[in-house]
């Protein structure tokens, strides 16, 4: 079962001459129910974790020789252990409930862009790319259909990539051999959608490209027309300004 992590505290304790000791408190959870929450406190020295408390084992564990000594001493401190064992409820539970109500239950629908590209192998095959942007939460299904039937051959996909602003993107590639009259679609399923989002591939040229070509062709015709008019004007001007020399 996948879990979410909430890093609630980053506390620097000592930093001098390149040495640093710090503590992180984090909550690992699958739901907002107390039994699905694990509280972890980790102690680091120069990026090496030397001791850890986990609510799953309800005690400190050491990972280095000094860490083992520290863990043994802390585990014998009844007052400290009572406070650490209470953190799962007092520290994690309230924060996680706030996250669920304000963040984790929200969703953002995906935006789909379907395009074509040249496959690495070339030859007679083609490649379509279904790019899905700006969705939340992370879990999403992107699949292909060909004439209404699932298409799995020649499909490769990236992982869900974080954008750094809570949104994600993913890209699925379909390498195939084109057939006349076929219908290829990219199908996206996501928590934010009441039904699958189906985007059909149109092999004809997009309207934006057709407009660009039409504008370019019009410009070319106009340029040729102006050039021809200028040439005719120059020829007539040259004839009108010719000096006639009488014959002897």
C-alpha positions in Angstrom: 0.0 0.0 0.0 1.4 3.3 -0.9 2.0 5.9 1.8 2.3 9.6 2.1 4.9 11.4 4.1 4.6 14.6 6.0 7.8 16.3 7.1 6.7 18.4 10.0 10.0 19.6 11.5 13.6 20.2 10.5 15.6 21.4 13.4 19.3 22.3 13.2 21.0 21.6 16.6 24.6 22.4 16.0 26.7 23.5 13.1 30.4 24.5 13.4 33.5 23.8 11.4 31.6 21.7 8.9 29.9 19.4 11.4 26.2 19.3 11.7 23.7 17.5 13.9 20.0 17.7 13.2 16.7 16.0 13.9 13.7 15.3 11.7 10.2 14.4 12.8 8.0 12.9 10.2 4.6 11.2 9.9 4.1 8.3 7.4 0.4 7.6 6.8 -2.1 5.8 4.6 -5.2 7.5 6.0 -6.2 9.9 8.7 -7.0 7.0 11.1 -4.6 6.7 14.0 -3.8 3.1 13.4 -2.6 4.0 9.9 -0.1 6.6 11.1 3.6 6.0 12.0 5.6 8.7 13.8 9.4 8.7 13.3 12.1 10.9 14.8 15.5 10.5 13.3 18.8 11.9 14.6 21.6 12.7 12.1 25.2 13.6 12.4 27.0 14.7 9.2 24.1 13.2 7.1 24.4 9.8 8.8 21.4 8.7 10.8 22.6 7.3 14.1 19.4 6.8 16.1 15.7 6.6 15.4 12.4 6.4 17.3 9.5 4.7 15.5 6.0 4.3 16.9 5.9 0.9 15.1 8.5 -0.5 17.5 7.8 2.0 20.3 11.4 2.5 21.2 14.7 4.0 20.0 17.0 2.0 17.7 20.7 2.8 17.1 22.5 2.5 13.8 26.0 3.4 14.8 28.0 2.6 18.0 27.3 6.0 19.6 23.7 5.7 18.4 23.2 2.4 20.1 24.5 3.8 23.4 22.2 6.8 23.0 19.2 4.6 22.2 19.8 2.4 25.2 19.9 5.5 27.5 16.8 7.1 26.0 14.8 3.8 26.2 15.5 3.7 29.9 14.1 7.2 30.4 10.4 6.6 31.2 9.4 10.3 31.0 11.0 10.7 27.6 9.5 7.5 26.3 6.0 8.5 27.4 6.3 11.8 25.5 7.7 10.1 22.4 4.9 7.5 22.4 2.3 10.2 22.6 3.6 12.1 19.5 1.8 9.8 17.0 -1.5 11.3 18.3 -0.6 14.7 19.6 1.9 15.6 16.8 0.8 13.6 13.7 -2.9 13.1 14.0 -4.0 16.7 14.1 -1.7 17.8 11.3 -2.7 14.9 9.1 -6.4 15.6 9.6 -5.7 19.2 8.5 -3.8 18.0 5.4 -6.7 15.6 4.4 -9.3 18.3 4.8 -7.3 21.1 3.0 -5.0 19.4 0.6 -5.2 15.6 0.1 -8.9 15.5 -0.7 -8.6 18.1 -3.4 -8.1 17.2 -7.0 -7.2 18.9 -10.3 -8.3 17.5 -13.7 -5.6 16.6 -16.2 -4.9 18.5 -19.5 -4.1 16.2 -22.5 -2.0 17.0 -25.5 -1.8 14.4 -28.3 1.1 14.7 -30.8 3.2 12.7 -33.2 6.9 12.2 -33.4 9.5 10.2 -35.2 10.2 6.8 -33.5 13.9 6.0 -32.7 13.9 3.0 -35.1 12.4 4.9 -38.0 11.2 2.7 -40.8 7.5 2.3 -41.6 6.3 2.8 -38.0 5.0 6.0 -36.4 4.9 7.2 -32.8 2.2 9.1 -30.9 2.8 10.8 -27.6 0.0 11.4 -25.1 1.2 14.1 -22.7 -1.0 14.6 -19.6 -0.3 17.8 -17.5 -1.4 19.6 -14.4 -3.2 16.8 -12.5 -3.5 16.1 -8.8 -3.4 13.7 -7.0 -0.5 11.7 -8.4 -2.3 8.4 -9.2 -3.5 8.3 -12.9 -4.1 5.7 -15.6 -3.1 6.5 -19.2 -4.0 3.9 -21.9 -4.4 3.5 -25.6 -7.2 2.2 -27.8 -7.2 1.3 -31.5 -10.6 1.1 -33.2 -12.1 0.9 -29.8 -10.0 -2.0 -28.6 -7.2 -1.8 -26.0 -3.8 -1.3 -27.5 -0.8 -2.5 -25.4 1.8 -3.4 -28.0 4.5 -0.8 -28.5 3.4 1.3 -25.4 6.0 2.9 -23.1 5.2 5.4 -20.4 7.1 7.6 -17.9 6.4 7.7 -14.2 4.2 10.5 -12.8 6.6 13.4 -12.7 6.2 16.1 -10.1 6.1 19.7 -11.4 7.2 21.1 -8.1 3.9 23.0 -7.6 1.7 20.1 -6.3 0.8 19.1 -9.9 2.1 16.1 -11.9 2.6 15.2 -15.5 3.1 11.9 -17.4 3.9 10.9 -21.0 2.8 7.8 -22.8 4.3 6.7 -26.2 2.6 4.4 -28.7 4.8 3.1 -31.6 2.6 1.6 -34.3 2.2 1.0 -38.1 -0.5 3.2 -39.5 -3.5 1.7 -41.2 -6.0 3.5 -43.4 -9.2 4.5 -41.7 -8.2 3.4 -38.2 -9.0 5.4 -35.0 -6.4 5.7 -32.2 -7.3 7.3 -28.9 -5.5 8.1 -25.6 -7.7 7.4 -22.6 -7.0 9.0 -19.2 -8.6 8.0 -15.9 -8.2 10.1 -12.8 -9.9 10.8 -9.5 -10.9 14.3 -10.7 -12.8 12.9 -13.7 -16.4 11.5 -13.5 -15.7 9.4 -16.6 -12.6 8.6 -18.7 -11.2 11.5 -20.8 -10.8 10.3 -24.4 -8.7 12.2 -26.9 -8.8 10.9 -30.5 -5.8 11.3 -32.8 -6.5 13.3 -35.9 -3.9 12.3 -38.6 -4.8 15.3 -40.7 -2.8 18.5 -40.2 -3.9 20.6 -37.3 -5.8 23.8 -38.1 -3.0 26.0 -36.7 -0.6 24.5 -39.2 -3.1 24.8 -42.1 -3.5 28.5 -41.2 0.3 29.0 -41.2 0.6 27.5 -44.6 -2.3 29.5 -46.0 -0.8 32.7 -44.7 2.6 31.8 -46.1 1.1 30.9 -49.5 -0.8 34.2 -49.6 2.3 36.1 -48.8 4.2 34.4 -51.5 1.5 35.1 -54.1 1.4 38.8 -53.0 5.2 39.0 -53.2 5.2 37.6 -56.7 2.4 39.9 -57.8 4.3 43.0 -56.5 7.5 41.9 -58.1 5.8 41.4 -61.5 4.1 44.8 -61.2 7.4 46.4 -60.4 9.1 44.7 -63.4 6.4 45.8 -65.8 6.6 49.4 -64.5 10.3 49.4 -64.9 10.1 48.2 -68.5 7.6 50.9 -69.4 9.6 53.5 -67.7 12.7 52.4 -69.5 10.9 52.7 -72.9 9.4 56.1 -72.2 12.7 57.6 -71.2 14.7 56.3 -74.2 16.6 59.0 -76.2 16.1 58.7 -80.0 19.2 59.6 -82.2 18.3 60.7 -85.8 19.9 58.8 -88.6 22.4 60.7 -90.8 
